[in-house]
């Protein structure tokens, strides 16, 4: 089992990874630990904003997101040699834009669904994004707060 921060740490080791490369990296580490490959770890890290999906040229890549505190799990130092994937330079602006766009999209969904639990989680993410890149998300919070506290 990998934490969101460990998944982000593995991705951060390379700068960014494709989804397939991230699956391969986690599978390799799980194998070395004698564990089953974690089928949901990447999706859960994306859901939690520990990873952000963004476009880079023709590729869709994953990079550590605003809710991540990247941490390398034991055994991950060998992954660059095992995967034969080099360190990627990433466009931080593209990652930040993707995180903000995804947050706004999630807020639209939560507003329509009235999901108070998810609204509360997204409130926390909004603060993470502001600290991460300085984007003013007070209008987003104004939409989320009534849903999170059940007054919508």
Contact map, one row per residue, 1 for C-alpha under 8 A:
11100000000000000000000000000100001001001000000000000000000000000000000000000000000000000000000000000000000000000000000000000000000000000000000000000000
11110110000000000000000000000000000001001000000000000000000000000000000000000000000000000000000000000000000000000000000000000000000000000000000000000000
11111110000000000000000000000000000000001000000000000000000000000000000000000000000000000000000000000000000000000000000000000000000000000000000000000000
01111111000000000000000000000000000000001001100101000000000000000001000000000000000000000000000000000000000000000000000000000000000000000000000000000000
00111111100000000000000000000000000000000000000001000000000000000001111000000000000000000000000000000000000000000000000000000000000000000000000000000000
01111111110000000000000000000000000000000000000000000000000000000000011110000000000000000000000000000000000000000000000000000000000000000000000000000000
01111111111000000000000001000000000000001100100000000000000000000000011000000000000000000000000000000000000000000000000000000000000000000000000000000000
00011111111100000000000000000000000000000000100001100000000000111001111000000000000000000000000000000000000000000000000000000000000000000000000000000000
00001111111110000000000000000000000000000000000000000000000000010000111110000000000000000000000000000000000000000000000000000000000000000000000000000000
00000111111111000000010010000000000000000000000000000000000000000000011110010000000000000000000000000000000000000000000000000000000000000000000000000000
00000011111111111000010000000000000000000000000000000000000001110000000000000000000000000000000000000000000000000000000000000000000000000000000000000000
00000001111111110000000000000000000000000000000000000000000000110000010000000000000000000000000000000000000000000000000000000000000000000000000000000000
00000000111111110000000000000000000000000000000000000000000000000000000100000001000000100000000000000000000000000000000000000000000000000000000000000000
00000000011111111000000000000000000000000000000000000000000000000000000000000001000011110000000000000000000000000000000000000000000000000000000000000000
00000000001111111000000000000000000000000000000000000000000000100000000000000000000000111100000000000000000000000000000000000000000000000000000000000000
00000000001111111100000000000000000000000000000000000000000011110000000000000000000000111100000000000000000000000000000000000000000000000000000000000000
00000000001001111111110000000000000000000000000000000000000011100000000000000000000000010000000000000000000000000000000000000000000000000000000000000000
00000000000000011111110000000000000000000000000000000000001111000000000000000000000000000000000000000000000000000000000000000000000000000000000000000000
00000000000000001111111000000000000000000000000000000000000111000000000000000000000000000000000000000000000000000000000000000000000000000000000000000000
00000000000000001111111100000000000000000000000000000000000000000000000000000000000000000000000000000000000000000000000000000000000000000000000000000000
00000000000000001111111110000000000000000000000000000000000000000000000000000000001000000000000000000000000000000000000000000000000000000000000000000000
00000000011000001111111111000000000000000100000000000000000000000000000000000000000000000000000000000000000000000000000000000000000000000000000000000000
00000000000000000011111111100000000000000100000000000000000000000000000000000000000000000000000000000000000000000000000000000000000000000000000000000000
00000000000000000001111111110000000000000000000000000000000000000000000000000000001000000000000000000000000000000000000000000000000000000000000000000000
00000000010000000000111111111000000000000000000000000000000000000000000000000010001000000000000000000000000000000000000000000000000000000000000000000000
00000010000000000000011111111100000011000000000000000000000000000000000000000000000000000000000000000000000000000000000000000000000000000000000000000000
00000000000000000000001111111110000111000000000000000000000000000000000000000000000000000000000000000000000000000000000000000000000000000000000000000000
00000000000000000000000111111111000010000000000000000000000000000000000000000000000000000000000000000000000000000000000000000000000000000000000000000000
00000000000000000000000011111111100000000000000000000000000000000000000000110000000000000000000000000000000000000000000000000000000000000000000000000000
10000000000000000000000001111111111111000000000000000000000000000000000000000000000000000000000000000000000000000000000000000000000000000000000000000000
00000000000000000000000000111111111110000000000000000000000000000000000000000000000000000000000000000000000000000000000000000000000000000000000000000000
00000000000000000000000000011111111000000000000000000000000000000000000000100000000000000000000000000000000000000000000000000000000000000000000000000000
00000000000000000000000000001111111000000000000000000000000000000000000000000000000000000000000000000000000000000000000000000000000000000000000000000000
00000000000000000000000000000111111100000000000000000000000000000000000000000000000000000000000000000000000000000000000000000000000000000000000000000000
10000000000000000000000000000111111110000000000000000000000000000000000000000000000000000000000000000000000000000000000000000000000000000000000000000000
00000000000000000000000000100110011111000000000000000000000000000000000000000000000000000000000000000000000000000000000000000000000000000000000000000000
00000000000000000000000001110110001111100000000000000000000000000000000000000000000000000000000000000000000000000000000000000000000000000000000000000000
11000000000000000000000001100100000111111000000000000000000000000000000000000000000000000000000000000000000000000000000000000000000000000000000000000000
00000000000000000000000000000000000011111100000000000000000000000000000000000000000000000000000000000000000000000000000000000000000000000000000000000000
00000000000000000000000000000000000001111111000000000000000000000000000000000000000000000000000000000000000000000000000000000000000000000000000000000000
11110010000000000000000000000000000001111111100000000000000000000000000000000000000000000000000000000000000000000000000000000000000000000000000000000000
00000010000000000000011000000000000000111111110000100000000000000000000000000000000000000000000000000000000000000000000000000000000000000000000000000000
00000000000000000000000000000000000000011111111000000000000000000000000000000000000000000000000000000000000000000000000000000000000000000000000000000000
00010000000000000000000000000000000000011111111100000000000000000000000000000000000000000000000000000000000000000000000000000000000000000000000000000000
00010011000000000000000000000000000000001111111111100000000000000000000000000000000000000000000000000000000000000000000000000000000000000000000000000000
00000000000000000000000000000000000000000111111111111000000000000000000000000000000000000000000000000000000000000000000000000000000000000000000000000000
00000000000000000000000000000000000000000011111111100000000000000000000000000000000000000000000000000000000000000000000000000000000000000000000000000000
00010000000000000000000000000000000000000001111111100000000000000010000000000000000000000000000000000000000000000000000000000000000000000000000000000000
00000000000000000000000000000000000000000000111111110000000000001111000000000000000000000000000000100000000000000000000000001000000000000000000000000000
00011001000000000000000000000000000000000000111111110000000000011111100000000000000000000000000000000000000000000000000000000000000000000000000000000000
00000001000000000000000000000000000000000100111111111000000001111111000000000000000000000000000000000000000000000000000000000000000000000000000000000000
00000000000000000000000000000000000000000000010011111100000001111000000000000000000000000000001001100000000000000000000000000000000000000000000000000000
00000000000000000000000000000000000000000000010000111110000111100000000000000000000000000000001001100000000000000000000000000000000000000000000000000000
00000000000000000000000000000000000000000000000000011111000111100000000000000000000000000000011001000000000000000000000000000000000000000000000000000000
00000000000000000000000000000000000000000000000000001111111110000000000000000000000000000000010000000000000000000000000000000000000000000000000000000000
00000000000000000000000000000000000000000000000000000111111110000000000000000000000000000010000000000000000000000000000000000000000000000000000000000000
00000000000000000000000000000000000000000000000000000011111000000000000000000000000000000000000000000000000000000000000000000000000000000000000000000000
00000000000000000000000000000000000000000000000000000011111100000000000000000000000000000000000000000000000000000000000000000000000000000000000000000000
00000000000000000100000000000000000000000000000000000011111110000000000000000000000000000000000000000000000000000000000000000000000000000000000000000000
00000000000000000110000000000000000000000000000000001111011111000000000000000000000000000000000000000000000000000000000000000000000000000000000000000000
00000000000000011110000000000000000000000000000000001111001111100000000000000000000000000000000000000000000000000000000000000000000000000000000000000000
00000000001000011110000000000000000000000000000000111100000111110000000000000000000000000000000000000000000000000000000000000000000000000000000000000000
00000001001100111000000000000000000000000000000000111100000011111000000000000000000000000000001000000000000000000000000000000000000000000000000000000000
00000001101100010000000000000000000000000000000001110000000001111101010000000000000000000000000000000000000000000000000000000000000000000000000000000000
00000001000000000000000000000000000000000000000011110000000000111111000000000000000000000000001000100000000000000000000000000000000000000000000000000000
00000000000000000000000000000000000000000000000011100000000000011111000000000000000000000000000000100000000000000000000000001001100100000000000000000000
00000000000000000000000000000000000000000000000111100000000000001111100000000000000000000000000000000000000000000000000000001001100000000000000000000000
00011001000000000000000000000000000000000000000011100000000000011111110000000000000000000000000000000000000000000000000000000000000000000000000000000000
00001001100000000000000000000000000000000000000001000000000000000011111000000000000000000000000000000000000000000000000000000000000000000000000000000000
00001111110100000000000000000000000000000000000000000000000000010001111100000000000000000000000000000000000000000000000000000000000000000000000000000000
00001111110000000000000000000000000000000000000000000000000000000000111110000000000000000000000000000000000000000000000000000000000000000000000000000000
00000100110010000000000000000000000000000000000000000000000000000000011111011000000000000000000000000000000000000000000000000000000000000000000000000000
00000100110000000000000000000000000000000000000000000000000000000000001111110000000000000000000000000000000000000000000000000000000000000000000000000000
00000000000000000000000000000000000000000000000000000000000000000000000111111000000000000000000000000000000000000000000000000000000000000000000000000000
00000000000000000000000000001001000000000000000000000000000000000000000011111110000000000000000000000000000000000000000000000000000000000000000000000000
00000000010000000000000000001000000000000000000000000000000000000000000111111110000000000000000000000000000000000000000000000000000000000000000000000000
00000000000000000000000000000000000000000000000000000000000000000000000101111111000000000000000000000000000000000000000000000000000000000000000000000000
00000000000000000000000000000000000000000000000000000000000000000000000000111111110000000000000000000000000000000000000000000000000000000000000000000000
00000000000000000000000010000000000000000000000000000000000000000000000000111111111100000000000000000000000000000000000000000000000000000000000000000000
00000000000011000000000000000000000000000000000000000000000000000000000000001111111111000000000000000000000000000000000000000000000000000000000000000000
00000000000000000000000000000000000000000000000000000000000000000000000000000111111110000000000000000000000000000000000000000000000000000000000000000000
00000000000000000000000000000000000000000000000000000000000000000000000000000111111100000000000000000000000000000000000000000000000000000000000000000000
00000000000000000000100110000000000000000000000000000000000000000000000000000011111110000000000000000000000000000000000000000000000000000000000000000000
00000000000000000000000000000000000000000000000000000000000000000000000000000011111111000000000000000000000000000000000000000000000000000000000000000000
00000000000001000000000000000000000000000000000000000000000000000000000000000001101111100000000000000000000000000000000000000000000000000000000000000000
00000000000001000000000000000000000000000000000000000000000000000000000000000001000111110000000000000000000000000000000000000000000000000000000000000000
00000000000011110000000000000000000000000000000000000000000000000000000000000000000011111000000000000000000000000000000000000000000000000000000000000000
00000000000001111000000000000000000000000000000000000000000000000000000000000000000001111100000000000000000000000000000000000000000000000000000000000000
00000000000000110000000000000000000000000000000000000000000000000000000000000000000000111110000000000000000000000000000000000000000000000000000000000000
00000000000000110000000000000000000000000000000000000000000000000000000000000000000000011111000000000000000000000000000000000000000000000000000000000000
00000000000000000000000000000000000000000000000000000001000000000000000000000000000000001111111000000000000000000000000000000000000000000000000000000000
00000000000000000000000000000000000000000000000000000000000000000000000000000000000000000111111100000000000000000000000000000000000000000000000000000000
00000000000000000000000000000000000000000000000000000000000000000000000000000000000000000011111110000000000000000000000000000000000000000000000000000000
00000000000000000000000000000000000000000000000000000110000000000000000000000000000000000011111111000000000000000000000000000000000000000000000000000000
00000000000000000000000000000000000000000000000000011100000000101000000000000000000000000011111111100000000000000000000000000000000000000000000000000000
00000000000000000000000000000000000000000000000000000000000000000000000000000000000000000001111111110000000000000000000000000000000010000000000000000000
00000000000000000000000000000000000000000000000000000000000000000000000000000000000000000000111111111000000000000000000000000000000000000000000000000000
00000000000000000000000000000000000000000000000000011100000000000000000000000000000000000000011111111100000000000000000000000000000000000000000000000000
00000000000000000000000000000000000000000000000010011000000000001100000000000000000000000000001111111110000000000000000000000000100000000000000000000000
00000000000000000000000000000000000000000000000000000000000000000000000000000000000000000000000111111111000000000000000000000000100000000000000000000000
00000000000000000000000000000000000000000000000000000000000000000000000000000000000000000000000011111111100000000000000000000000000000000000000000000000
00000000000000000000000000000000000000000000000000000000000000000000000000000000000000000000000001111111110000000000000000000000000000000000000000000000
00000000000000000000000000000000000000000000000000000000000000000000000000000000000000000000000000111111111000000000000001001100000000000000000000000000
00000000000000000000000000000000000000000000000000000000000000000000000000000000000000000000000000011111111100000000000000000000000000000001000000000000
00000000000000000000000000000000000000000000000000000000000000000000000000000000000000000000000000001111111110000000000000000000000000000000000000000000
00000000000000000000000000000000000000000000000000000000000000000000000000000000000000000000000000000111111111000000000001000000000000000000000000000000
00000000000000000000000000000000000000000000000000000000000000000000000000000000000000000000000000000011111111100000001001000000000000000001001100000000
00000000000000000000000000000000000000000000000000000000000000000000000000000000000000000000000000000001111111110000000000000000000000000000000000000000
00000000000000000000000000000000000000000000000000000000000000000000000000000000000000000000000000000000111111111000000000000000000000000000000000000000
00000000000000000000000000000000000000000000000000000000000000000000000000000000000000000000000000000000011111111111011000000000000000000000000000000000
00000000000000000000000000000000000000000000000000000000000000000000000000000000000000000000000000000000001111111110000000000000000000000000001100100000
00000000000000000000000000000000000000000000000000000000000000000000000000000000000000000000000000000000000111111100000000000000000000000000000000000000
00000000000000000000000000000000000000000000000000000000000000000000000000000000000000000000000000000000000011111110000000000000000000000000000000000000
00000000000000000000000000000000000000000000000000000000000000000000000000000000000000000000000000000000000001111111000000000000000000000000000000100001
00000000000000000000000000000000000000000000000000000000000000000000000000000000000000000000000000000000000001101111111000000000000000000000000000110000
00000000000000000000000000000000000000000000000000000000000000000000000000000000000000000000000000000000000001000111111100000000000000000000000000111100
00000000000000000000000000000000000000000000000000000000000000000000000000000000000000000000000000000000000000000011111110000000000000000000000000010000
00000000000000000000000000000000000000000000000000000000000000000000000000000000000000000000000000000000000001000011111111000000000000000000000000010000
00000000000000000000000000000000000000000000000000000000000000000000000000000000000000000000000000000000001001000011111111100000000000000000000110110000
00000000000000000000000000000000000000000000000000000000000000000000000000000000000000000000000000000000000000000001111111110000000000000000000110111000
00000000000000000000000000000000000000000000000000000000000000000000000000000000000000000000000000000000000000000000111111111000000000000000000000000000
00000000000000000000000000000000000000000000000000000000000000000000000000000000000000000000000000000010011000000000011111111100000000000000000100000000
00000000000000000000000000000000000000000000000000000000000000000000000000000000000000000000000000000000000000000000001111111110000000000000100110000000
00000000000000000000000000000000000000000000000000000000000000000000000000000000000000000000000000000000000000000000000111111111000000000000000000000000
00000000000000000000000000000000000000000000000010000000000000000110000000000000000000000000000000000010000000000000000011111111100000000000000000000000
00000000000000000000000000000000000000000000000000000000000000000000000000000000000000000000000000000010000000000000000001111111110000001001100000000000
00000000000000000000000000000000000000000000000000000000000000000000000000000000000000000000000000000000000000000000000000111111111000001000000000000000
00000000000000000000000000000000000000000000000000000000000000000110000000000000000000000000000000000000000000000000000000011111111100000000000000000000
00000000000000000000000000000000000000000000000000000000000000000110000000000000000000000000000000110000000000000000000000001111111111100000000000000000
00000000000000000000000000000000000000000000000000000000000000000000000000000000000000000000000000000000000000000000000000000111111111111000000000000000
00000000000000000000000000000000000000000000000000000000000000000000000000000000000000000000000000000000000000000000000000000011111111000000000000000000
00000000000000000000000000000000000000000000000000000000000000000100000000000000000000000000000000000000000000000000000000000001111111000000000000000000
00000000000000000000000000000000000000000000000000000000000000000000000000000000000000000000000100000000000000000000000000000000111111100000000000000000
00000000000000000000000000000000000000000000000000000000000000000000000000000000000000000000000000000000000000000000000000000000111111110000000000000000
00000000000000000000000000000000000000000000000000000000000000000000000000000000000000000000000000000000000000000000000000000000110011111000000000000000
00000000000000000000000000000000000000000000000000000000000000000000000000000000000000000000000000000000000000000000000000000000010001111110000000000000
00000000000000000000000000000000000000000000000000000000000000000000000000000000000000000000000000000000000000000000000000000110010000111111100000000000
00000000000000000000000000000000000000000000000000000000000000000000000000000000000000000000000000000000000000000000000000000000000000011111110000000000
00000000000000000000000000000000000000000000000000000000000000000000000000000000000000000000000000000000000000000000000000000000000000011111111000000000
00000000000000000000000000000000000000000000000000000000000000000000000000000000000000000000000000000001001000000000000000000100000000001111111100000000
00000000000000000000000000000000000000000000000000000000000000000000000000000000000000000000000000000000000000000000000000100100000000001111111110000000
00000000000000000000000000000000000000000000000000000000000000000000000000000000000000000000000000000000000000000000000000000000000000000111111111000000
00000000000000000000000000000000000000000000000000000000000000000000000000000000000000000000000000000000001000100000000000000000000000000011111111100000
00000000000000000000000000000000000000000000000000000000000000000000000000000000000000000000000000000000001000100000001101100000000000000001111111110000
00000000000000000000000000000000000000000000000000000000000000000000000000000000000000000000000000000000000000000000001100100000000000000000111111111000
00000000000000000000000000000000000000000000000000000000000000000000000000000000000000000000000000000000000000000000000000000000000000000000011111111111
00000000000000000000000000000000000000000000000000000000000000000000000000000000000000000000000000000000000000100111001100000000000000000000001111111111
00000000000000000000000000000000000000000000000000000000000000000000000000000000000000000000000000000000000000000011111100000000000000000000000111111110
00000000000000000000000000000000000000000000000000000000000000000000000000000000000000000000000000000000000000000001000100000000000000000000000011111111
00000000000000000000000000000000000000000000000000000000000000000000000000000000000000000000000000000000000000000001000000000000000000000000000001111111
00000000000000000000000000000000000000000000000000000000000000000000000000000000000000000000000000000000000000000000000000000000000000000000000001111111
00000000000000000000000000000000000000000000000000000000000000000000000000000000000000000000000000000000000000000100000000000000000000000000000001101111
